[in-house]
Amino acid sequence: MKIAMVSEHASPLATLGGVDAGGQNVHVAALSAALADRGHTVTVYTRRDDASLPVRVPLRPGVDVVHVDAGPARHVPKDDLLPYMGTFAQVLASEWFVDRPDVVHGHFWMSGHATIDAVGQVQSRTGGTRIPVVQTFHALGVVKRRHQGSADTSPAEREWLEPAVGRSADQVVATCSDEAFELKSLGVPLRSISVVPCGVDVELFRPDGPVEDRGRTFRVLTASRLVQRKGVGTTIAAVAQLVAAGRDVELVIVGGAGTAGADLPDDPEYQRLDALARDLGVRDHVSFRGQLAQEAMGAVYRSADVVVCAPWYEPFGIVPLEAMACGVPVVASRVGGLIDTVVEDATGLHVEPRDEDGLAAALGGLLDDPERRAAYGLAGRHRAESRYTWQKVATDTERVYERLVAGGRVRPVRPVGGIGVSPTTTRIPDSVRPAEEPLAEAALPTTERNAR
């Protein structure tokens, strides 16, 4: 198959750990590579954020990255990109009119927004069948607003455009069971939802290999973008409790502005976390590492006794999978995709988000029990190998594509409105307002059955 991936803000070429570079970048790059390994040709379309970038960059055999000129050729926060999606869609339509893909897979709601516009333009010009559209959201605005409230920087249009994308796509690939139920509540028909998780490179992340030196008896690791909702502050507070109780423990924090922490002093979230660690008297127990290349992370994971992933909410979360693949136990918030990936008292432990006392208790119990840590690590590696390899994820995603390409239900084009229009002038068509009618109960059509 000829597959088009659309990832408007998350380039597979980006350095991970910045404000807008994280799991989606990994997902798009790894899924594209695994699909190419299965004989498909993949083109990833992402917005040009640097004037020096060439139009087309080979990522690996079978996968090219195309930089689309839409808006200024510099970094623009992803929540400010909506006004440029009309131009993005026009470029996609021009490409696909000449070189039509068999299926298009949008990643994030704005990518889906541009994708649906583009395939509609192609269909209008050719008069033929619409190119099948698959959509993965990676995060849902309704969940983000629920947890961030007034701190949510998403454009107001997301409230109605995101559900419209879900209802207009031919198939929505949710990354966890919790997201599937959220999609249902937004009016996406259950028959149009498949559950396919994110994956992990089990060759890059494995239990054996180099181990980074550490400076204290115990090491706790957390790796994420430095944004408040990732819960790094909760982890610092929990580690402070362990230090106060007499444990010789260090906390390593990977992520933030600049490679190897070069620009961390200018990062507002780093400044907040640094002040928190100082206020709690544990700054000498906390190490901020900045962004690290994926190739360097295996040695860092293996150096940890426990990996913490304590966000307020998390659509999926690749870090726990990488830790599990390295044979390291995980303590994770009981939210989103972490409910699926981390098995309670088998590969790790769950705690409530923003609960520093609960996190400290979970960490303390594991640090005091090396046999349990080892058992969790073995189980985590087995789970990563059996359920979350990118080869398995690609196979399950391929099945979704094949059903559509082989003549499955492809929806007629329906404009979702407001693409590329200034937020102050966007009209809200009745067709894209959230559905009010209740959906009939039905079993989720999943590739991996998950219970709520």
KABELCOR-V109060 format. One record per residue. N is the residue number from 0. RES is the residue in one small letter. PSI is psi in whole degrees, 0 to 359 (NA if undefined). OMEGA is omega in radians with two decimals (NA if undefined). Layout:
N|RES|PSI|OMEGA / N|RES|PSI|OMEGA
This chain:
0|m|152|3.01 / 1|k|112|-2.99 / 2|i|132|3.02 / 3|a|124|3.00 / 4|m|135|3.09 / 5|v|119|-3.11 / 6|s|83|-2.87 / 7|e|323|-3.10 / 8|h|345|-3.01 / 9|a|90|3.14 / 10|s|139|3.05 / 11|p|351|3.12 / 12|l|355|-2.99 / 13|a|154|2.99 / 14|t|133|-3.06 / 15|l|156|3.03 / 16|g|348|3.08 / 17|g|181|-3.05 / 18|v|320|-3.08 / 19|d|21|3.14 / 20|a|117|-3.09 / 21|g|229|-3.01 / 22|g|326|-3.13 / 23|q|321|3.09 / 24|n|314|3.12 / 25|v|315|-3.09 / 26|h|310|-3.09 / 27|v|316|-3.13 / 28|a|312|-3.05 / 29|a|319|3.12 / 30|l|317|3.12 / 31|s|316|-3.13 / 32|a|318|-3.12 / 33|a|325|3.07 / 34|l|323|3.08 / 35|a|322|3.08 / 36|d|334|3.12 / 37|r|8|3.02 / 38|g|4|-3.14 / 39|h|160|3.04 / 40|t|126|-3.03 / 41|v|133|3.01 / 42|t|124|3.13 / 43|v|124|3.12 / 44|y|123|3.13 / 45|t|156|-3.08 / 46|r|137|3.08 / 47|r|121|3.11 / 48|d|15|3.13 / 49|d|123|-3.06 / 50|a|338|-3.08 / 51|s|352|-3.09 / 52|l|137|3.04 / 53|p|162|-3.12 / 54|v|314|-3.07 / 55|r|130|-3.14 / 56|v|122|3.04 / 57|p|125|3.09 / 58|l|320|3.10 / 59|r|170|3.14 / 60|p|125|3.13 / 61|g|354|-3.12 / 62|v|122|3.04 / 63|d|149|3.03 / 64|v|125|3.13 / 65|v|126|3.12 / 66|h|121|-3.06 / 67|v|129|3.07 / 68|d|106|3.13 / 69|a|101|-3.05 / 70|g|183|-3.08 / 71|p|145|-3.13 / 72|a|63|3.10 / 73|r|170|3.11 / 74|h|130|3.02 / 75|v|129|3.11 / 76|p|140|-3.02 / 77|k|330|3.14 / 78|d|353|3.11 / 79|d|10|-3.01 / 80|l|348|-3.04 / 81|l|318|-3.12 / 82|p|343|-3.11 / 83|y|358|-3.06 / 84|m|335|3.05 / 85|g|313|3.08 / 86|t|317|3.11 / 87|f|315|-3.12 / 88|a|321|3.13 / 89|q|320|3.11 / 90|v|317|3.11 / 91|l|315|-3.12 / 92|a|319|3.12 / 93|s|319|3.11 / 94|e|312|-3.01 / 95|w|339|3.05 / 96|f|324|3.14 / 97|v|319|-3.06 / 98|d|84|-3.01 / 99|r|125|3.04 / 100|p|161|3.08 / 101|d|330|-3.14 / 102|v|149|3.10 / 103|v|136|-3.13 / 104|h|110|3.12 / 105|g|141|3.12 / 106|h|119|-3.05 / 107|f|155|-2.97 / 108|w|324|-3.14 / 109|m|325|3.05 / 110|s|316|3.09 / 111|g|322|3.12 / 112|h|311|3.11 / 113|a|322|-3.12 / 114|t|312|-3.11 / 115|i|321|3.05 / 116|d|314|-3.07 / 117|a|314|-3.12 / 118|v|330|3.04 / 119|g|319|3.10 / 120|q|318|3.13 / 121|v|315|-3.13 / 122|q|321|3.14 / 123|s|325|-3.10 / 124|r|327|-3.07 / 125|t|335|-3.09 / 126|g|10|-3.10 / 127|g|199|3.13 / 128|t|144|3.13 / 129|r|141|3.03 / 130|i|130|3.13 / 131|p|139|-3.09 / 132|v|125|3.01 / 133|v|143|-3.09 / 134|q|133|2.94 / 135|t|128|-3.03 / 136|f|328|-3.10 / 137|h|334|3.06 / 138|a|147|3.13 / 139|l|135|-3.11 / 140|g|324|-3.12 / 141|v|325|3.10 / 142|v|319|3.14 / 143|k|316|3.13 / 144|r|324|-3.12 / 145|r|323|-3.04 / 146|h|336|-3.08 / 147|q|339|3.11 / 148|g|231|-3.08 / 149|s|345|3.11 / 150|a|352|3.12 / 151|d|124|-3.11 / 152|t|9|3.13 / 153|s|146|3.06 / 154|p|149|-3.09 / 155|a|329|-3.10 / 156|e|340|-3.11 / 157|r|329|-3.06 / 158|e|324|-3.14 / 159|w|333|-3.12 / 160|l|323|-3.13 / 161|e|310|3.06 / 162|p|326|3.13 / 163|a|322|3.07 / 164|v|314|3.14 / 165|g|320|-3.11 / 166|r|342|-3.13 / 167|s|336|3.11 / 168|a|152|3.12 / 169|d|330|3.07 / 170|q|135|3.06 / 171|v|126|3.10 / 172|v|107|3.05 / 173|a|147|-3.11 / 174|t|352|3.08 / 175|c|165|-3.09 / 176|s|325|3.14 / 177|d|320|3.12 / 178|e|324|3.13 / 179|a|319|3.12 / 180|f|327|3.05 / 181|e|318|3.13 / 182|l|319|3.09 / 183|k|317|-3.12 / 184|s|341|3.10 / 185|l|2|3.09 / 186|g|10|3.08 / 187|v|123|-3.12 / 188|p|139|-3.13 / 189|l|327|-3.14 / 190|r|345|-3.12 / 191|s|9|-3.11 / 192|i|128|2.97 / 193|s|148|3.09 / 194|v|115|3.06 / 195|v|118|-3.07 / 196|p|171|2.92 / 197|c|172|-3.08 / 198|g|185|3.14 / 199|v|145|3.10 / 200|d|100|-3.04 / 201|v|354|3.02 / 202|e|322|3.09 / 203|l|319|-3.13 / 204|f|108|-3.06 / 205|r|161|-3.09 / 206|p|329|-3.11 / 207|d|148|-3.13 / 208|g|182|-3.13 / 209|p|147|3.12 / 210|v|125|3.13 / 211|e|141|3.07 / 212|d|151|3.07 / 213|r|163|-2.98 / 214|g|352|-3.11 / 215|r|174|-3.07 / 216|t|316|-3.12 / 217|f|147|3.06 / 218|r|129|2.99 / 219|v|137|-3.09 / 220|l|139|2.93 / 221|t|141|-3.11 / 222|a|120|-3.13 / 223|s|169|2.92 / 224|r|147|3.13 / 225|l|82|2.99 / 226|v|150|-2.93 / 227|q|323|-3.07 / 228|r|347|3.14 / 229|k|351|3.00 / 230|g|20|3.14 / 231|v|326|3.09 / 232|g|321|3.08 / 233|t|320|3.14 / 234|t|319|3.09 / 235|i|316|-3.13 / 236|a|322|3.11 / 237|a|317|3.12 / 238|v|325|3.09 / 239|a|324|3.08 / 240|q|321|3.13 / 241|l|318|3.12 / 242|v|317|3.13 / 243|a|332|3.13 / 244|a|1|3.04 / 245|g|6|-3.14 / 246|r|139|3.11 / 247|d|87|-3.00 / 248|v|144|3.05 / 249|e|151|3.09 / 250|l|122|3.07 / 251|v|127|-3.11 / 252|i|115|3.12 / 253|v|133|3.14 / 254|g|161|-3.13 / 255|g|183|-3.04 / 256|a|138|2.99 / 257|g|138|3.09 / 258|t|132|-3.13 / 259|a|31|3.03 / 260|g|16|-3.04 / 261|a|320|-3.07 / 262|d|14|-3.08 / 263|l|320|-3.10 / 264|p|337|-3.13 / 265|d|358|-3.10 / 266|d|117|-3.09 / 267|p|324|-3.14 / 268|e|324|3.03 / 269|y|316|-3.13 / 270|q|320|3.13 / 271|r|315|-3.11 / 272|l|322|3.08 / 273|d|316|3.12 / 274|a|321|3.12 / 275|l|314|-3.14 / 276|a|322|3.11 / 277|r|317|-3.14 / 278|d|326|-3.13 / 279|l|359|3.08 / 280|g|23|-3.09 / 281|v|21|-3.08 / 282|r|327|3.13 / 283|d|356|3.05 / 284|h|358|-3.04 / 285|v|129|3.13 / 286|s|122|3.07 / 287|f|120|-3.02 / 288|r|348|-3.07 / 289|g|198|-3.14 / 290|q|139|3.04 / 291|l|146|3.07 / 292|a|148|3.12 / 293|q|323|-3.11 / 294|e|337|-3.14 / 295|a|348|-2.97 / 296|m|332|-3.12 / 297|g|314|-3.14 / 298|a|327|3.12 / 299|v|314|3.09 / 300|y|313|-3.06 / 301|r|341|3.13 / 302|s|350|-3.04 / 303|a|146|2.98 / 304|d|325|-3.14 / 305|v|141|3.00 / 306|v|133|-3.14 / 307|v|134|3.00 / 308|c|98|-2.96 / 309|a|50|-3.12 / 310|p|163|3.03 / 311|w|322|3.03 / 312|y|158|-3.09 / 313|e|114|3.13 / 314|p|318|3.05 / 315|f|286|3.13 / 316|g|102|-3.12 / 317|i|332|-3.09 / 318|v|314|3.11 / 319|p|324|3.11 / 320|l|318|3.13 / 321|e|319|3.11 / 322|a|314|3.13 / 323|m|319|3.13 / 324|a|332|3.09 / 325|c|2|3.10 / 326|g|30|-3.12 / 327|v|132|3.13 / 328|p|155|-3.05 / 329|v|137|2.90 / 330|v|121|-2.99 / 331|a|152|3.01 / 332|s|147|3.11 / 333|r|70|-3.08 / 334|v|152|2.95 / 335|g|227|-3.09 / 336|g|342|-3.14 / 337|l|337|3.07 / 338|i|325|-3.13 / 339|d|314|-2.95 / 340|t|317|-3.10 / 341|v|117|-3.11 / 342|v|121|-3.08 / 343|e|127|3.10 / 344|d|28|3.06 / 345|a|305|3.06 / 346|t|355|-3.13 / 347|g|201|-3.11 / 348|l|151|3.04 / 349|h|145|3.02 / 350|v|163|3.09 / 351|e|146|3.11 / 352|p|147|3.10 / 353|r|21|-3.12 / 354|d|87|-3.08 / 355|e|328|3.11 / 356|d|315|3.12 / 357|g|321|3.12 / 358|l|318|3.11 / 359|a|319|3.13 / 360|a|317|3.14 / 361|a|316|-3.14 / 362|l|315|-3.13 / 363|g|318|3.12 / 364|g|320|3.14 / 365|l|319|-3.14 / 366|l|332|3.13 / 367|d|359|-3.02 / 368|d|80|-3.10 / 369|p|328|3.13 / 370|e|321|3.12 / 371|r|321|3.09 / 372|r|317|-3.14 / 373|a|318|3.14 / 374|a|316|3.10 / 375|y|320|-3.14 / 376|g|317|3.11 / 377|l|317|-3.13 / 378|a|323|3.12 / 379|g|317|3.11 / 380|r|316|3.13 / 381|h|318|-3.13 / 382|r|319|3.12 / 383|a|317|-3.12 / 384|e|325|-3.02 / 385|s|335|-3.00 / 386|r|340|-2.92 / 387|y|22|3.04 / 388|t|151|3.11 / 389|w|335|3.08 / 390|q|318|3.10 / 391|k|318|3.12 / 392|v|317|3.13 / 393|a|320|3.12 / 394|t|315|3.14 / 395|d|322|3.10 / 396|t|320|3.11 / 397|e|321|3.12 / 398|r|321|3.09 / 399|v|313|3.13 / 400|y|313|-3.04 / 401|e|322|3.11 / 402|r|321|-3.13 / 403|l|315|-3.10 / 404|v|328|-3.10 / 405|a|5|3.07 / 406|g|16|3.06 / 407|g|179|-3.05 / 408|r|117|3.03 / 409|v|125|-3.02 / 410|r|148|3.03 / 411|p|152|-3.13 / 412|v|137|3.06 / 413|r|115|-3.13 / 414|p|140|3.12 / 415|v|354|2.99 / 416|g|147|2.97 / 417|g|5|-3.08 / 418|i|126|3.09 / 419|g|7|-3.10 / 420|v|144|3.11 / 421|s|138|-3.13 / 422|p|335|-3.11 / 423|t|347|-3.10 / 424|t|1|-3.09 / 425|t|127|3.07 / 426|r|145|3.12 / 427|i|97|3.13 / 428|p|150|3.11 / 429|d|329|-3.06 / 430|s|343|-3.11 / 431|v|5|3.05 / 432|r|151|-3.13 / 433|p|137|3.14 / 434|a|138|-3.13 / 435|e|337|-3.08 / 436|e|141|3.13 / 437|p|148|3.09 / 438|l|145|3.06 / 439|a|143|3.10 / 440|e|138|3.10 / 441|a|161|3.12 / 442|a|141|3.10 / 443|l|131|3.08 / 444|p|81|-3.04 / 445|t|152|2.98 / 446|t|340|3.07 / 447|e|106|-3.06 / 448|r|127|3.10 / 449|n|136|3.06 / 450|a|147|3.12 / 451|r|NA|NA
